[in-house]
Amino acid sequence: MSREFHCPSCDKKLFTYEERTRKYGSLLKECKKCGAQYLDPRYYELAIDGIPEDEFGVGRYSLAILIGAFFGWRGIRTANIYMYTGADPVRWLLPISFILISFIVVIAGLYEIFTIATGLKRKKMERLYEESKARMKDSGYIYTLQKHGYMIPEEYNL
């Protein structure tokens, strides 16, 4: 489900986001219109929230590969039908689009599975975790998070 996020000070629409979207990094962002700081709901502070283990599951990427392969098959099948019926060139856009989209989805799924299998994704998440721990050593950052109502664990409290 998509949600809109507005600046808490000036009410300017800042972005639309999906609730299941995850980004990692500093939660604190600044409104470009009024300069007010706000907590970005798309971001997670790994030192507090931990590294989500579902980032390392291959199930969703395998599903993406299957869906991509289906679209590719459908594109090839449609192209074969058009080849025998002598369809006009504009109608070729549909099967070509299916084939291109399937290629992109399959390659992206294979890339993600490769990064998980080789440990590259875990290394990246550990690097982001270390960056998060370094941010949590900054008392000004912790104070600002608390000021905005973010719950800070005891180990990082001032």
C-alpha positions in Angstrom: 0.0 0.0 0.0 1.4 3.4 -1.0 1.6 6.2 1.5 2.3 9.9 1.2 4.8 11.5 3.5 4.5 15.2 4.3 6.9 17.5 6.1 5.8 17.8 9.7 6.5 21.5 9.7 5.4 22.9 6.4 3.2 20.0 5.2 4.9 19.9 1.8 4.5 16.5 0.2 8.0 15.0 0.3 7.5 11.5 -1.2 5.2 8.5 -1.7 6.4 5.2 -0.5 5.5 1.5 0.0 5.3 0.4 3.6 7.3 -2.7 2.8 10.2 -0.7 1.3 13.3 -0.8 3.4 16.3 1.6 3.1 19.2 1.6 5.5 21.0 4.7 6.8 20.3 7.8 8.8 16.7 8.3 9.7 17.1 12.0 9.9 16.4 14.0 6.8 15.8 17.7 6.1 12.9 19.3 4.2 14.2 21.2 1.2 11.4 23.7 1.5 11.6 24.8 5.2 14.8 23.1 6.5 13.0 21.2 9.2 14.4 17.8 10.3 12.1 14.8 10.2 12.4 11.0 10.6 12.1 9.3 7.2 9.9 6.2 7.7 11.5 4.4 4.8 14.9 4.2 6.6 16.0 1.7 9.3 18.8 2.2 11.7 20.5 -1.2 11.7 22.3 -0.7 15.0 18.8 -0.4 16.7 16.6 -2.5 14.4 19.2 -5.2 13.6 19.9 -6.8 10.2 16.7 -8.4 8.9 17.3 -12.0 8.1 14.7 -12.0 5.4 17.2 -10.0 3.3 19.1 -13.2 2.8 16.2 -15.4 1.6 16.3 -16.5 -2.0 12.6 -17.4 -2.1 11.3 -14.1 -3.4 14.1 -13.8 -6.0 13.4 -17.3 -7.2 9.7 -16.3 -7.6 10.8 -13.2 -9.5 12.8 -15.4 -11.8 9.8 -17.7 -12.4 7.5 -14.8 -13.1 10.1 -13.3 -15.4 10.5 -16.6 -17.2 6.7 -16.8 -17.6 6.6 -13.4 -19.2 9.5 -14.4 -21.5 7.7 -17.5 -22.5 4.5 -15.5 -23.1 6.4 -13.0 -25.2 8.0 -15.7 -27.3 4.7 -17.5 -27.8 3.0 -14.3 -28.8 5.8 -13.5 -31.2 5.4 -16.9 -32.8 1.7 -16.4 -33.3 2.3 -13.0 -34.9 5.0 -14.5 -37.1 2.5 -17.0 -38.6 -0.4 -14.6 -38.9 1.6 -11.7 -40.5 0.7 -9.1 -37.8 1.5 -5.5 -38.5 4.8 -4.2 -37.0 3.1 -2.2 -34.2 1.6 -5.4 -32.7 5.2 -6.6 -32.3 5.7 -4.2 -29.4 3.8 -6.4 -27.0 5.9 -9.6 -27.4 9.1 -7.6 -27.5 8.1 -5.7 -24.3 7.3 -9.1 -22.6 10.7 -10.5 -23.6 12.6 -7.4 -22.5 10.8 -7.2 -19.2 11.3 -10.9 -18.5 15.0 -10.5 -19.4 15.5 -7.7 -16.9 13.5 -9.5 -14.1 15.4 -12.8 -14.6 18.8 -11.0 -14.6 17.9 -9.0 -11.5 16.7 -12.1 -9.6 19.8 -14.0 -10.6 22.0 -11.1 -9.5 20.4 -11.0 -6.1 20.7 -14.7 -5.6 24.4 -14.5 -6.6 25.0 -11.7 -4.1 23.4 -13.8 -1.4 25.2 -17.0 -2.3 28.6 -15.4 -2.5 28.1 -13.4 0.8 28.4 -10.1 -0.9 25.0 -9.0 0.4 25.8 -10.0 3.9 29.1 -8.0 3.7 27.2 -5.0 2.5 24.7 -5.3 5.3 27.5 -5.7 7.9 29.2 -2.5 6.5 25.9 -0.7 6.8 25.5 -2.0 10.3 29.0 -0.7 11.3 28.1 2.7 9.8 24.9 2.7 11.9 26.9 1.9 15.0 29.2 4.8 14.3 26.2 7.1 13.9 24.9 5.9 17.3 28.1 7.1 19.0 27.1 10.7 18.1 25.2 12.1 21.1 23.8 14.9 18.9 22.3 12.3 16.5 20.8 10.3 19.4 19.4 13.5 21.0 17.7 14.5 17.7 16.3 11.0 17.3 14.8 11.1 20.8 13.5 14.6 20.3 11.5 13.3 17.3 10.1 10.4 19.4 12.3 7.6 18.2 12.9 4.9 20.8 16.6 4.4 21.6 17.8 1.2 23.3 19.5 1.6 26.7 22.9 0.8 25.3 22.8 4.0 23.2 20.9 6.3 25.6 22.5 9.5 26.7 
